[in-house]
Amino acid sequence: GVPAMAPPSAPLGRPASAAVPGLMVVRRPSLTVVSGMARPSAPALPRVTGAAEPVSAMGLARLERLPRMAAPPAAPMLAQKRRLEALGCGPQPLSRPPPLRPLPEQRPPPERAIVARGAARAMAPPSQPSGGFLVIPAPPRTGVLGAEEEDQVISDPSVLAALEHAYNARHALKLELPASRGVHFEDRARARAEHAADLLVPMLPECARSALLGASEAQAWLPLAQQDALLSQAIRSKSGANGDRLYEAIKTLVFISAFAEAMGLEPDSMWPMPRGSAATLISGEHQRAKKAGVGSRGGATVGDNFRSSLKFLVEHLGFPIEVSGTVVSGAAPSAKASGGRKSVAATLPPRFYFHLESLAASSEDSIVRFFARSFLLCAWFSIRVQDMERTKFFPDSRDPTLVVRGWVKCSKDGEPMDLFAPAKGILGDFTWLAEYLESIASCENQAFPDWSGGWGCRSNLSKATSLLAGTTASTTSIRAAFAYIVPP
């Protein structure tokens, strides 16, 4: 602290009352000009003297302009402690905690353990069951449709009967598909596309033919056979990887034709199809599928799939169907908004890799070992089963023993996929890679050529006797082979 000192006399030109007693001011060092620069003659650190110098009027004004710190609160913790003690919430003497209440042997039934919704929580009277649980009953739901009642949008008996007739007609449709065994996947896809196009061209109404070919009056000179050939060529270009989209379009047209027949209408009277008619068909299919509850998601995506089929008819086949608008989009939830468990491609567990690598490294030459190596390489690249029939493996140009090279002609997005990875698994290097690539060279490097053998060789590879060069196994045969090689 600074000792108390008597105020010095006021300087000239200032009254004595203007001096501030007890305030110490540090003197500035005198400056000496050397070569045009001001250099202090005193040390840089100020020296505090034992005498206080009064502040001048200018210095006092500067001090008043400086920001002042607010005074600290007067003992805030002490005041808070006193308020708590006044309310009886202060520190209490230590005592033994109360004994815990024993849990009931059985839980209350689910219908009694319901939590009220929203603001009704405070309105619902609480109850105390015998089990010791506090249960707040939910208020009755009034004015809100249940899950089953919300799907019952189509209620007219005649419309429901027509929808049921249309579904039965589509379900009873039997298509004689081209042979899928003993052929190459390119030949199989081409045959399926040509077969579906030959079925679709006669089913096209005049409005769809005009949308694809143009005005019929301007091309009256074009023979009908030539028009059908042009339409077939255009339809085959939209068949996809294996023609499934065209077969789905055929089933949709059979459904629409059967619905018109059950309603007492001509088939051509359905075109053009307005939004209300399209929404009725979509909602009817969604309602039927949800009631049946079949599939991994309980039929929640059937309505959306039917809407996608209608969009395919509009975008690629020229059908006049209004598939845009709120009525059509709200007729059935989308696949993403339908909820439920979604079917996705899963990664193989490690034990499957161990099993496949053990079979692949076996010294016994067999068809089971051949396909075990194919499955292992495809699983290493996470290739889908639908793409395995279009997968080829070939030696790497730089290092054929340490690098796995492959190629998928058409993947899920319609684009080819190049494969490249080290020839090394969980249990070690693929020392058998060169031998495997030599064996598939006779099968046009196809990872899954078709096979032949005795009765039951499709589900039991041990009965297979030979591989068929120049062919590709179908997706169904590949799944059956995987189920045999990797048992559950």
DATA-V7492 format. One record per backbone hydrogen bond with DSSP energy under -0.5 kcal/mol. CO is the residue of the C=O (numbers start at 1). NH is the residue of the N-H. If there is no record, write none. Layout:
# DATA-V7492
<<CO NH> <CO NH>>
This chain:
# DATA-V7492
<<11 14> <15 18> <16 19> <19 21> <20 23> <22 24> <30 41> <32 34> <32 39> <34 37> <37 34> <37 39> <39 32> <46 48> <47 49> <56 60> <57 61> <58 62> <59 63> <60 64> <61 65> <62 66> <63 66> <73 75> <75 79> <76 80> <77 81> <78 82> <79 83> <80 84> <81 85> <82 86> <83 87> <84 89> <84 90> <85 88> <109 112> <109 113> <112 114> <117 120> <118 121> <119 122> <119 123> <120 124> <127 129> <127 135> <129 132> <133 129> <133 135> <135 127> <135 137> <140 142> <146 150> <147 151> <148 152> <149 152> <151 153> <153 155> <156 160> <157 161> <158 162> <159 163> <160 164> <161 165> <162 166> <163 167> <164 168> <165 169> <166 170> <167 171> <168 172> <170 173> <173 175> <174 176> <175 177> <183 472> <184 188> <185 189> <186 190> <187 191> <188 192> <189 193> <190 194> <191 195> <192 196> <193 197> <194 198> <195 199> <196 200> <197 201> <198 202> <200 203> <200 204> <201 204> <205 209> <206 210> <207 211> <208 212> <209 213> <210 214> <215 219> <216 219> <217 220> <219 222> <223 227> <224 228> <225 229> <226 230> <227 231> <228 232> <229 233> <230 234> <231 235> <232 236> <233 237> <235 238> <236 239> <239 243> <239 245> <243 247> <244 248> <245 249> <246 250> <247 251> <248 252> <249 253> <250 254> <251 255> <252 256> <253 257> <254 258> <255 259> <256 260> <257 261> <258 262> <259 263> <260 265> <261 264> <266 269> <267 270> <268 271> <272 274> <273 322> <274 278> <275 279> <276 280> <277 281> <278 282> <279 283> <280 284> <281 285> <282 286> <283 287> <284 288> <285 289> <286 290> <287 291> <288 292> <289 293> <289 294> <294 299> <295 298> <296 341> <297 300> <299 302> <301 305> <302 306> <303 307> <304 308> <305 309> <306 310> <307 311> <308 312> <309 313> <310 314> <311 315> <312 316> <312 317> <313 317> <313 319> <314 318> <319 321> <320 272> <320 273> <321 323> <325 329> <326 330> <328 331> <334 338> <340 342> <342 344> <344 346> <349 352> <349 353> <350 354> <351 355> <352 356> <353 357> <354 358> <355 359> <356 360> <357 361> <359 362> <363 365> <364 366> <366 370> <367 371> <368 372> <369 373> <370 374> <371 375> <372 376> <373 377> <374 378> <375 379> <376 380> <377 381> <378 383> <379 382> <384 387> <384 388> <385 388> <385 389> <387 390> <388 391> <390 409> <391 447> <392 407> <394 405> <399 402> <399 403> <402 423> <403 405> <404 421> <405 394> <406 419> <407 392> <407 409> <408 417> <411 414> <415 411> <417 408> <419 406> <421 404> <422 424> <423 430> <428 425> <429 431> <430 433> <432 436> <433 437> <434 438> <435 439> <436 440> <437 441> <440 443> <440 445> <441 444> <443 446> <445 393> <448 473> <450 468> <452 465> <452 466> <454 457> <456 459> <456 460> <460 463> <461 464> <463 454> <466 452> <467 469> <468 471> <474 478> <475 479> <476 480> <477 481> <478 482> <479 483> <480 484> <481 485> <482 486> <485 487>>
